[in-house]
Amino acid sequence: MSDAVNSVVIHYPKPEKIQEFRDLVLRVKNTFKHFPGNPYHHAFEVGTGEDVEIVIFEKHKDQESLDRIHQSSDFKEITELAGQLIRQPPRLIQGAPLPGFEGNSKTAAAAFLVDSQWV
């Protein structure tokens, strides 16, 4: 089995803070895209109005790569800012890829079941 760590984080921004949260997600991408072992980011928005969710998918080389990000001052600052923009704590799902799905992150495609709908 691969050492890779896949993370899906579902964020619940406050309705009046959605654009600020989108901007913060872009900042996360730009801040961490060059960290060693952090080769892939993807984000998309689900829902409308009061019920918007922002879903982020990341693939990290291994747990050590993910830990380096979590220990960085940038991550701590961004986490503090995010706390002011969300209406409830995010939902985090992590795991290793299934055998046969390790693949090249540049050609990765992902589908998620959110609230019983494929996105």
N, CA, C and O atoms as CSV, one atom per row, in Angstrom:
chain,resi,resn,atom,element,x,y,z
A,1,MET,N,N,0.845,-1.187,0.000
A,1,MET,CA,C,0.000,0.000,0.000
A,1,MET,C,C,0.884,1.242,0.000
A,1,MET,O,O,1.979,1.232,0.562
A,2,SER,N,N,0.423,2.263,-0.606
A,2,SER,CA,C,1.129,3.530,-0.734
A,2,SER,C,C,1.202,4.258,0.606
A,2,SER,O,O,0.344,4.087,1.472
A,3,ASP,N,N,2.253,5.078,0.757
A,3,ASP,CA,C,2.373,5.935,1.941
A,3,ASP,C,C,1.596,7.240,1.779
A,3,ASP,O,O,1.496,8.025,2.722
A,4,ALA,N,N,1.050,7.471,0.592
A,4,ALA,CA,C,0.344,8.724,0.308
A,4,ALA,C,C,-0.833,8.917,1.259
A,4,ALA,O,O,-1.476,7.959,1.688
A,5,VAL,N,N,-1.093,10.178,1.571
A,5,VAL,CA,C,-2.230,10.536,2.413
A,5,VAL,C,C,-3.149,11.436,1.593
A,5,VAL,O,O,-2.744,12.506,1.138
A,6,ASN,N,N,-4.376,10.996,1.413
A,6,ASN,CA,C,-5.398,11.802,0.749
A,6,ASN,C,C,-6.260,12.442,1.822
A,6,ASN,O,O,-6.649,11.790,2.791
A,7,SER,N,N,-6.554,13.709,1.644
A,7,SER,CA,C,-7.397,14.428,2.597
A,7,SER,C,C,-8.545,15.087,1.852
A,7,SER,O,O,-8.345,15.729,0.822
A,8,VAL,N,N,-9.737,14.923,2.377
A,8,VAL,CA,C,-10.900,15.661,1.914
A,8,VAL,C,C,-11.392,16.455,3.119
A,8,VAL,O,O,-11.691,15.887,4.170
A,9,VAL,N,N,-11.470,17.761,2.956
A,9,VAL,CA,C,-11.942,18.619,4.039
A,9,VAL,C,C,-13.161,19.379,3.525
A,9,VAL,O,O,-13.089,20.083,2.517
A,10,ILE,N,N,-14.274,19.228,4.227
A,10,ILE,CA,C,-15.500,19.934,3.861
A,10,ILE,C,C,-15.653,21.108,4.822
A,10,ILE,O,O,-15.791,20.929,6.032
A,11,HIS,N,N,-15.625,22.312,4.255
A,11,HIS,CA,C,-15.732,23.538,5.047
A,11,HIS,C,C,-17.129,24.124,4.891
A,11,HIS,O,O,-17.769,23.979,3.850
A,12,TYR,N,N,-17.583,24.784,5.942
A,12,TYR,CA,C,-18.921,25.370,5.994
A,12,TYR,C,C,-18.797,26.871,6.269
A,12,TYR,O,O,-18.958,27.301,7.411
A,13,PRO,N,N,-18.513,27.673,5.240
A,13,PRO,CA,C,-18.336,29.108,5.478
A,13,PRO,C,C,-19.642,29.801,5.855
A,13,PRO,O,O,-20.728,29.396,5.443
A,14,LYS,N,N,-19.499,30.855,6.649
A,14,LYS,CA,C,-20.656,31.695,6.960
A,14,LYS,C,C,-21.138,32.325,5.656
A,14,LYS,O,O,-20.317,32.699,4.818
A,15,PRO,N,N,-22.458,32.451,5.466
A,15,PRO,CA,C,-22.981,33.007,4.205
A,15,PRO,C,C,-22.386,34.372,3.852
A,15,PRO,O,O,-22.108,34.646,2.684
A,16,GLU,N,N,-22.193,35.214,4.843
A,16,GLU,CA,C,-21.670,36.553,4.574
A,16,GLU,C,C,-20.146,36.568,4.398
A,16,GLU,O,O,-19.566,37.615,4.112
A,17,LYS,N,N,-19.499,35.410,4.568
A,17,LYS,CA,C,-18.038,35.326,4.477
A,17,LYS,C,C,-17.567,34.402,3.357
A,17,LYS,O,O,-16.393,34.037,3.313
A,18,ILE,N,N,-18.470,34.019,2.451
A,18,ILE,CA,C,-18.120,33.033,1.421
A,18,ILE,C,C,-16.970,33.520,0.541
A,18,ILE,O,O,-16.026,32.766,0.301
A,19,GLN,N,N,-17.025,34.748,0.060
A,19,GLN,CA,C,-15.946,35.219,-0.820
A,19,GLN,C,C,-14.622,35.287,-0.071
A,19,GLN,O,O,-13.581,34.941,-0.629
A,20,GLU,N,N,-14.646,35.723,1.169
A,20,GLU,CA,C,-13.419,35.748,1.966
A,20,GLU,C,C,-12.856,34.342,2.129
A,20,GLU,O,O,-11.642,34.143,2.088
A,21,PHE,N,N,-13.746,33.366,2.314
A,21,PHE,CA,C,-13.286,31.994,2.466
A,21,PHE,C,C,-12.704,31.474,1.148
A,21,PHE,O,O,-11.677,30.795,1.151
A,22,ARG,N,N,-13.349,31.787,0.030
A,22,ARG,CA,C,-12.801,31.399,-1.285
A,22,ARG,C,C,-11.387,31.964,-1.453
A,22,ARG,O,O,-10.478,31.265,-1.900
A,23,ASP,N,N,-11.218,33.228,-1.091
A,23,ASP,CA,C,-9.904,33.865,-1.194
A,23,ASP,C,C,-8.885,33.162,-0.302
A,23,ASP,O,O,-7.724,33.009,-0.681
A,24,LEU,N,N,-9.317,32.737,0.879
A,24,LEU,CA,C,-8.423,32.035,1.790
A,24,LEU,C,C,-8.017,30.672,1.223
A,24,LEU,O,O,-6.869,30.256,1.374
A,25,VAL,N,N,-8.946,29.985,0.579
A,25,VAL,CA,C,-8.630,28.693,-0.046
A,25,VAL,C,C,-7.579,28.890,-1.136
A,25,VAL,O,O,-6.659,28.081,-1.256
A,26,LEU,N,N,-7.703,29.938,-1.917
A,26,LEU,CA,C,-6.704,30.229,-2.943
A,26,LEU,C,C,-5.350,30.537,-2.300
A,26,LEU,O,O,-4.308,30.139,-2.820
A,27,ARG,N,N,-5.370,31.228,-1.196
A,27,ARG,CA,C,-4.125,31.507,-0.470
A,27,ARG,C,C,-3.479,30.208,-0.009
A,27,ARG,O,O,-2.261,30.056,-0.103
A,28,VAL,N,N,-4.280,29.273,0.489
A,28,VAL,CA,C,-3.749,27.974,0.913
A,28,VAL,C,C,-3.050,27.297,-0.263
A,28,VAL,O,O,-1.919,26.828,-0.134
A,29,LYS,N,N,-3.722,27.251,-1.400
A,29,LYS,CA,C,-3.137,26.615,-2.589
A,29,LYS,C,C,-1.806,27.261,-2.946
A,29,LYS,O,O,-0.811,26.566,-3.153
A,30,ASN,N,N,-1.788,28.578,-3.019
A,30,ASN,CA,C,-0.576,29.284,-3.429
A,30,ASN,C,C,0.535,29.199,-2.390
A,30,ASN,O,O,1.713,29.206,-2.746
A,31,THR,N,N,0.179,29.120,-1.126
A,31,THR,CA,C,1.177,29.040,-0.064
A,31,THR,C,C,1.849,27.676,-0.021
A,31,THR,O,O,3.062,27.590,0.169
A,32,PHE,N,N,1.078,26.615,-0.192
A,32,PHE,CA,C,1.615,25.272,0.041
A,32,PHE,C,C,1.906,24.464,-1.216
A,32,PHE,O,O,2.376,23.331,-1.114
A,33,LYS,N,N,1.645,25.009,-2.389
A,33,LYS,CA,C,1.826,24.207,-3.605
A,33,LYS,C,C,3.278,23.810,-3.841
A,33,LYS,O,O,3.534,22.837,-4.552
A,34,HIS,N,N,4.227,24.527,-3.271
A,34,HIS,CA,C,5.636,24.197,-3.478
A,34,HIS,C,C,6.259,23.468,-2.287
A,34,HIS,O,O,7.460,23.198,-2.291
A,35,PHE,N,N,5.461,23.150,-1.275
A,35,PHE,CA,C,5.993,22.373,-0.159
A,35,PHE,C,C,6.357,20.980,-0.669
A,35,PHE,O,O,5.594,20.395,-1.438
A,36,PRO,N,N,7.504,20.437,-0.261
A,36,PRO,CA,C,7.867,19.079,-0.683
A,36,PRO,C,C,6.803,18.070,-0.253
A,36,PRO,O,O,6.316,18.107,0.878
A,37,GLY,N,N,6.455,17.182,-1.157
A,37,GLY,CA,C,5.504,16.123,-0.823
A,37,GLY,C,C,4.050,16.529,-0.871
A,37,GLY,O,O,3.187,15.760,-0.449
A,38,ASN,N,N,3.749,17.722,-1.375
A,38,ASN,CA,C,2.366,18.197,-1.439
A,38,ASN,C,C,2.007,18.467,-2.901
A,38,ASN,O,O,1.889,19.622,-3.310
A,39,PRO,N,N,1.836,17.405,-3.685
A,39,PRO,CA,C,1.746,17.597,-5.126
A,39,PRO,C,C,0.384,17.958,-5.702
A,39,PRO,O,O,0.312,18.326,-6.874
A,40,TYR,N,N,-0.699,17.872,-4.937
A,40,TYR,CA,C,-2.006,18.003,-5.586
A,40,TYR,C,C,-3.019,18.683,-4.682
A,40,TYR,O,O,-3.185,18.303,-3.523
A,41,HIS,N,N,-3.697,19.696,-5.222
A,41,HIS,CA,C,-4.810,20.376,-4.550
A,41,HIS,C,C,-5.970,20.494,-5.530
A,41,HIS,O,O,-5.766,20.722,-6.722
A,42,HIS,N,N,-7.170,20.339,-5.028
A,42,HIS,CA,C,-8.358,20.594,-5.842
A,42,HIS,C,C,-9.444,21.096,-4.896
A,42,HIS,O,O,-9.590,20.571,-3.792
A,43,ALA,N,N,-10.199,22.095,-5.309
A,43,ALA,CA,C,-11.279,22.626,-4.473
A,43,ALA,C,C,-12.497,22.896,-5.340
A,43,ALA,O,O,-12.383,23.272,-6.507
A,44,PHE,N,N,-13.658,22.696,-4.745
A,44,PHE,CA,C,-14.895,23.019,-5.450
A,44,PHE,C,C,-15.962,23.392,-4.442
A,44,PHE,O,O,-15.839,23.125,-3.246
A,45,GLU,N,N,-17.015,24.016,-4.953
A,45,GLU,CA,C,-18.090,24.538,-4.108
A,45,GLU,C,C,-19.365,23.752,-4.373
A,45,GLU,O,O,-19.695,23.439,-5.517
A,46,VAL,N,N,-20.073,23.440,-3.296
A,46,VAL,CA,C,-21.323,22.684,-3.373
A,46,VAL,C,C,-22.401,23.494,-2.662
A,46,VAL,O,O,-22.150,24.066,-1.602
A,47,GLY,N,N,-23.598,23.545,-3.238
A,47,GLY,CA,C,-24.715,24.221,-2.591
A,47,GLY,C,C,-24.816,25.679,-2.988
A,47,GLY,O,O,-24.009,26.200,-3.757
A,48,THR,N,N,-25.838,26.322,-2.435
A,48,THR,CA,C,-26.087,27.734,-2.719
A,48,THR,C,C,-26.585,28.420,-1.458
A,48,THR,O,O,-26.979,27.767,-0.492
A,49,GLY,N,N,-26.561,29.740,-1.482
A,49,GLY,CA,C,-27.129,30.533,-0.395
A,49,GLY,C,C,-26.501,30.244,0.950
A,49,GLY,O,O,-25.283,30.320,1.109
A,50,GLU,N,N,-27.339,29.912,1.917
A,50,GLU,CA,C,-26.903,29.695,3.298
A,50,GLU,C,C,-26.157,28.376,3.485
A,50,GLU,O,O,-25.461,28.192,4.484
A,51,ASP,N,N,-26.298,27.460,2.532
A,51,ASP,CA,C,-25.783,26.101,2.713
A,51,ASP,C,C,-24.559,25.787,1.864
A,51,ASP,O,O,-24.341,24.625,1.522
A,52,VAL,N,N,-23.769,26.767,1.520
A,52,VAL,CA,C,-22.583,26.519,0.701
A,52,VAL,C,C,-21.552,25.719,1.495
A,52,VAL,O,O,-21.292,25.987,2.668
A,53,GLU,N,N,-20.980,24.734,0.819
A,53,GLU,CA,C,-19.865,23.969,1.367
A,53,GLU,C,C,-18.712,24.100,0.384
A,53,GLU,O,O,-18.915,24.063,-0.829
A,54,ILE,N,N,-17.521,24.250,0.900
A,54,ILE,CA,C,-16.332,24.270,0.057
A,54,ILE,C,C,-15.534,23.023,0.394
A,54,ILE,O,O,-15.129,22.806,1.536
A,55,VAL,N,N,-15.320,22.213,-0.629
A,55,VAL,CA,C,-14.669,20.916,-0.464
A,55,VAL,C,C,-13.264,21.012,-1.045
A,55,VAL,O,O,-13.072,21.453,-2.178
A,56,ILE,N,N,-12.297,20.596,-0.256
A,56,ILE,CA,C,-10.903,20.624,-0.685
A,56,ILE,C,C,-10.367,19.202,-0.663
A,56,ILE,O,O,-10.530,18.478,0.319
A,57,PHE,N,N,-9.725,18.811,-1.759
A,57,PHE,CA,C,-9.068,17.513,-1.852
A,57,PHE,C,C,-7.577,17.770,-1.991
A,57,PHE,O,O,-7.152,18.560,-2.834
A,58,GLU,N,N,-6.785,17.102,-1.166
A,58,GLU,CA,C,-5.332,17.219,-1.227
A,58,GLU,C,C,-4.729,15.822,-1.240
A,58,GLU,O,O,-5.262,14.889,-0.639
A,59,LYS,N,N,-3.614,15.703,-1.932
A,59,LYS,CA,C,-2.853,14.461,-1.901
A,59,LYS,C,C,-1.441,14.808,-1.462
A,59,LYS,O,O,-0.776,15.648,-2.067
A,60,HIS,N,N,-0.992,14.148,-0.397
A,60,HIS,CA,C,0.347,14.366,0.142
A,60,HIS,C,C,1.167,13.096,-0.037
A,60,HIS,O,O,0.634,11.987,0.007
A,61,LYS,N,N,2.461,13.268,-0.237
A,61,LYS,CA,C,3.354,12.126,-0.457
A,61,LYS,C,C,3.280,11.129,0.695
A,61,LYS,O,O,3.256,9.917,0.479
A,62,ASP,N,N,3.245,11.652,1.923
A,62,ASP,CA,C,3.219,10.799,3.107
A,62,ASP,C,C,2.803,11.641,4.315
A,62,ASP,O,O,2.618,12.853,4.202
A,63,GLN,N,N,2.662,10.995,5.454
A,63,GLN,CA,C,2.231,11.697,6.667
A,63,GLN,C,C,3.241,12.761,7.085
A,63,GLN,O,O,2.857,13.817,7.589
A,64,GLU,N,N,4.514,12.494,6.882
A,64,GLU,CA,C,5.547,13.465,7.241
A,64,GLU,C,C,5.379,14.769,6.453
A,64,GLU,O,O,5.552,15.856,7.005
A,65,SER,N,N,5.046,14.660,5.177
A,65,SER,CA,C,4.810,15.857,4.355
A,65,SER,C,C,3.636,16.668,4.891
A,65,SER,O,O,3.699,17.896,4.960
A,66,LEU,N,N,2.579,15.981,5.264
A,66,LEU,CA,C,1.404,16.649,5.819
A,66,LEU,C,C,1.733,17.292,7.169
A,66,LEU,O,O,1.297,18.409,7.449
A,67,ASP,N,N,2.498,16.590,7.999
A,67,ASP,CA,C,2.884,17.132,9.306
A,67,ASP,C,C,3.711,18.408,9.163
A,67,ASP,O,O,3.545,19.346,9.943
A,68,ARG,N,N,4.607,18.447,8.164
A,68,ARG,CA,C,5.420,19.660,7.942
A,68,ARG,C,C,4.531,20.870,7.663
A,68,ARG,O,O,4.797,21.971,8.146
A,69,ILE,N,N,3.485,20.657,6.888
A,69,ILE,CA,C,2.557,21.756,6.603
A,69,ILE,C,C,1.848,22.188,7.879
A,69,ILE,O,O,1.774,23.380,8.179
A,70,HIS,N,N,1.328,21.224,8.629
A,70,HIS,CA,C,0.585,21.540,9.857
A,70,HIS,C,C,1.448,22.259,10.889
A,70,HIS,O,O,0.923,23.011,11.710
A,71,GLN,N,N,2.753,22.041,10.864
A,71,GLN,CA,C,3.657,22.676,11.826
A,71,GLN,C,C,4.121,24.059,11.380
A,71,GLN,O,O,4.746,24.782,12.156
A,72,SER,N,N,3.825,24.430,10.150
A,72,SER,CA,C,4.307,25.711,9.628
A,72,SER,C,C,3.535,26.889,10.229
A,72,SER,O,O,2.366,26.767,10.595
A,73,SER,N,N,4.212,28.015,10.318
A,73,SER,CA,C,3.549,29.222,10.834
A,73,SER,C,C,2.453,29.682,9.873
A,73,SER,O,O,1.438,30.227,10.308
A,74,ASP,N,N,2.651,29.466,8.567
A,74,ASP,CA,C,1.614,29.825,7.592
A,74,ASP,C,C,0.325,29.058,7.860
A,74,ASP,O,O,-0.759,29.641,7.847
A,75,PHE,N,N,0.438,27.760,8.102
A,75,PHE,CA,C,-0.752,26.942,8.348
A,75,PHE,C,C,-1.466,27.400,9.617
A,75,PHE,O,O,-2.694,27.489,9.644
A,76,LYS,N,N,-0.710,27.685,10.651
A,76,LYS,CA,C,-1.316,28.132,11.912
A,76,LYS,C,C,-2.055,29.461,11.723
A,76,LYS,O,O,-3.145,29.650,12.264
A,77,GLU,N,N,-1.464,30.371,10.962
A,77,GLU,CA,C,-2.117,31.661,10.702
A,77,GLU,C,C,-3.393,31.475,9.881
A,77,GLU,O,O,-4.427,32.065,10.195
A,78,ILE,N,N,-3.319,30.657,8.831
A,78,ILE,CA,C,-4.479,30.423,7.972
A,78,ILE,C,C,-5.595,29.732,8.750
A,78,ILE,O,O,-6.768,30.058,8.569
A,79,THR,N,N,-5.243,28.787,9.607
A,79,THR,CA,C,-6.238,28.090,10.422
A,79,THR,C,C,-6.969,29.063,11.341
A,79,THR,O,O,-8.183,28.967,11.519
A,80,GLU,N,N,-6.230,29.992,11.917
A,80,GLU,CA,C,-6.855,30.995,12.788
A,80,GLU,C,C,-7.813,31.888,11.994
A,80,GLU,O,O,-8.911,32.192,12.460
A,81,LEU,N,N,-7.398,32.303,10.807
A,81,LEU,CA,C,-8.272,33.119,9.958
A,81,LEU,C,C,-9.523,32.347,9.548
A,81,LEU,O,O,-10.626,32.893,9.561
A,82,ALA,N,N,-9.351,31.082,9.187
A,82,ALA,CA,C,-10.492,30.256,8.760
A,82,ALA,C,C,-11.529,30.143,9.866
A,82,ALA,O,O,-12.729,30.143,9.594
A,83,GLY,N,N,-11.078,30.048,11.102
A,83,GLY,CA,C,-11.994,29.927,12.226
A,83,GLY,C,C,-12.972,31.082,12.337
A,83,GLY,O,O,-14.065,30.923,12.880
A,84,GLN,N,N,-12.587,32.237,11.829
A,84,GLN,CA,C,-13.454,33.416,11.867
A,84,GLN,C,C,-14.463,33.436,10.720
A,84,GLN,O,O,-15.400,34.235,10.726
A,85,LEU,N,N,-14.269,32.556,9.733
A,85,LEU,CA,C,-15.083,32.592,8.519
A,85,LEU,C,C,-16.066,31.433,8.400
A,85,LEU,O,O,-16.871,31.398,7.469
A,86,ILE,N,N,-16.008,30.484,9.332
A,86,ILE,CA,C,-16.851,29.289,9.208
A,86,ILE,C,C,-17.978,29.279,10.230
A,86,ILE,O,O,-17.864,29.854,11.313
A,87,ARG,N,N,-19.081,28.605,9.858
A,87,ARG,CA,C,-20.250,28.533,10.741
A,87,ARG,C,C,-20.239,27.288,11.615
A,87,ARG,O,O,-20.984,27.214,12.593
A,88,GLN,N,N,-19.401,26.305,11.277
A,88,GLN,CA,C,-19.238,25.096,12.087
A,88,GLN,C,C,-17.891,24.490,11.740
A,88,GLN,O,O,-17.336,24.797,10.684
A,89,PRO,N,N,-17.352,23.640,12.599
A,89,PRO,CA,C,-16.048,23.033,12.318
A,89,PRO,C,C,-16.078,22.222,11.020
A,89,PRO,O,O,-17.108,21.647,10.665
A,90,PRO,N,N,-14.944,22.179,10.316
A,90,PRO,CA,C,-14.899,21.402,9.079
A,90,PRO,C,C,-14.944,19.903,9.356
A,90,PRO,O,O,-14.631,19.443,10.455
A,91,ARG,N,N,-15.339,19.159,8.333
A,91,ARG,CA,C,-15.318,17.695,8.399
A,91,ARG,C,C,-14.072,17.230,7.653
A,91,ARG,O,O,-13.859,17.613,6.502
A,92,LEU,N,N,-13.253,16.412,8.295
A,92,LEU,CA,C,-12.009,15.925,7.719
A,92,LEU,C,C,-12.104,14.430,7.475
A,92,LEU,O,O,-12.507,13.672,8.358
A,93,ILE,N,N,-11.731,14.007,6.269
A,93,ILE,CA,C,-11.671,12.596,5.911
A,93,ILE,C,C,-10.272,12.362,5.354
A,93,ILE,O,O,-9.856,13.052,4.424
A,94,GLN,N,N,-9.535,11.388,5.917
A,94,GLN,CA,C,-8.186,11.102,5.443
A,94,GLN,C,C,-8.010,9.616,5.243
A,94,GLN,O,O,-8.656,8.802,5.902
A,95,GLY,N,N,-7.119,9.270,4.316
A,95,GLY,CA,C,-6.795,7.875,4.123
A,95,GLY,C,C,-5.805,7.678,3.002
A,95,GLY,O,O,-5.498,8.596,2.241
A,96,ALA,N,N,-5.312,6.456,2.921
A,96,ALA,CA,C,-4.394,6.071,1.851
A,96,ALA,C,C,-5.212,5.646,0.639
A,96,ALA,O,O,-6.349,5.198,0.784
A,97,PRO,N,N,-4.641,5.784,-0.560
A,97,PRO,CA,C,-5.365,5.345,-1.753
A,97,PRO,C,C,-5.559,3.830,-1.751
A,97,PRO,O,O,-4.737,3.087,-1.215
A,98,LEU,N,N,-6.638,3.395,-2.349
A,98,LEU,CA,C,-6.865,1.968,-2.522
A,98,LEU,C,C,-5.828,1.409,-3.489
A,98,LEU,O,O,-5.365,2.126,-4.376
A,99,PRO,N,N,-5.456,0.137,-3.330
A,99,PRO,CA,C,-4.534,-0.466,-4.291
A,99,PRO,C,C,-5.084,-0.316,-5.711
A,99,PRO,O,O,-6.263,-0.562,-5.966
A,100,GLY,N,N,-4.214,0.089,-6.617
A,100,GLY,CA,C,-4.620,0.302,-7.998
A,100,GLY,C,C,-5.049,1.725,-8.293
A,100,GLY,O,O,-5.255,2.075,-9.455
A,101,PHE,N,N,-5.191,2.564,-7.256
A,101,PHE,CA,C,-5.614,3.956,-7.442
A,101,PHE,C,C,-4.522,4.954,-7.063
A,101,PHE,O,O,-4.791,6.150,-6.949
A,102,GLU,N,N,-3.297,4.474,-6.868
A,102,GLU,CA,C,-2.216,5.374,-6.467
A,102,GLU,C,C,-1.981,6.424,-7.536
A,102,GLU,O,O,-1.895,7.613,-7.227
A,103,GLY,N,N,-1.875,5.999,-8.796
A,103,GLY,CA,C,-1.831,6.870,-9.970
A,103,GLY,C,C,-0.976,8.104,-9.881
A,103,GLY,O,O,-0.423,8.431,-8.831
A,104,ASN,N,N,-0.878,8.772,-10.988
A,104,ASN,CA,C,-0.157,10.023,-11.106
A,104,ASN,C,C,-1.099,11.155,-10.716
A,104,ASN,O,O,-2.186,11.279,-11.280
A,105,SER,N,N,-0.695,11.974,-9.764
A,105,SER,CA,C,-1.581,13.037,-9.282
A,105,SER,C,C,-1.921,14.046,-10.372
A,105,SER,O,O,-2.938,14.732,-10.270
A,106,LYS,N,N,-1.099,14.154,-11.410
A,106,LYS,CA,C,-1.383,15.114,-12.472
A,106,LYS,C,C,-2.582,14.686,-13.303
A,106,LYS,O,O,-3.218,15.512,-13.957
A,107,THR,N,N,-2.890,13.400,-13.277
A,107,THR,CA,C,-4.034,12.928,-14.053
A,107,THR,C,C,-5.158,12.447,-13.152
A,107,THR,O,O,-6.107,11.811,-13.610
A,108,ALA,N,N,-5.044,12.754,-11.873
A,108,ALA,CA,C,-6.049,12.277,-10.921
A,108,ALA,C,C,-7.391,12.944,-11.179
A,108,ALA,O,O,-7.469,14.128,-11.507
A,109,ALA,N,N,-8.420,12.171,-11.025
A,109,ALA,CA,C,-9.783,12.697,-11.075
A,109,ALA,C,C,-10.493,12.141,-9.858
A,109,ALA,O,O,-10.236,11.007,-9.453
A,110,ALA,N,N,-11.364,12.907,-9.283
A,110,ALA,CA,C,-12.023,12.451,-8.070
A,110,ALA,C,C,-13.503,12.745,-8.141
A,110,ALA,O,O,-13.928,13.753,-8.704
A,111,ALA,N,N,-14.273,11.860,-7.567
A,111,ALA,CA,C,-15.712,12.089,-7.421
A,111,ALA,C,C,-16.045,11.855,-5.961
A,111,ALA,O,O,-15.473,10.968,-5.328
A,112,PHE,N,N,-16.945,12.622,-5.432
A,112,PHE,CA,C,-17.294,12.516,-4.029
A,112,PHE,C,C,-18.801,12.441,-3.889
A,112,PHE,O,O,-19.546,13.033,-4.670
A,113,LEU,N,N,-19.226,11.721,-2.903
A,113,LEU,CA,C,-20.636,11.659,-2.563
A,113,LEU,C,C,-20.846,12.615,-1.393
A,113,LEU,O,O,-20.370,12.360,-0.287
A,114,VAL,N,N,-21.556,13.709,-1.636
A,114,VAL,CA,C,-21.831,14.708,-0.614
A,114,VAL,C,C,-23.339,14.839,-0.509
A,114,VAL,O,O,-24.017,15.135,-1.493
A,115,ASP,N,N,-23.856,14.618,0.682
A,115,ASP,CA,C,-25.296,14.702,0.901
A,115,ASP,C,C,-26.061,13.875,-0.132
A,115,ASP,O,O,-27.050,14.332,-0.705
A,116,SER,N,N,-25.587,12.665,-0.354
A,116,SER,CA,C,-26.215,11.693,-1.260
A,116,SER,C,C,-26.205,12.108,-2.725
A,116,SER,O,O,-26.985,11.583,-3.520
A,117,GLN,N,N,-25.330,13.046,-3.093
A,117,GLN,CA,C,-25.208,13.447,-4.495
A,117,GLN,C,C,-23.747,13.371,-4.909
A,117,GLN,O,O,-22.864,13.817,-4.177
A,118,TRP,N,N,-23.496,12.804,-6.083
A,118,TRP,CA,C,-22.137,12.755,-6.605
A,118,TRP,C,C,-21.738,14.127,-7.111
A,118,TRP,O,O,-22.484,14.773,-7.846
A,119,VAL,N,N,-20.568,14.561,-6.714
A,119,VAL,CA,C,-20.038,15.844,-7.180
A,119,VAL,C,C,-18.653,15.634,-7.758
A,119,VAL,O,O,-18.021,16.588,-8.210
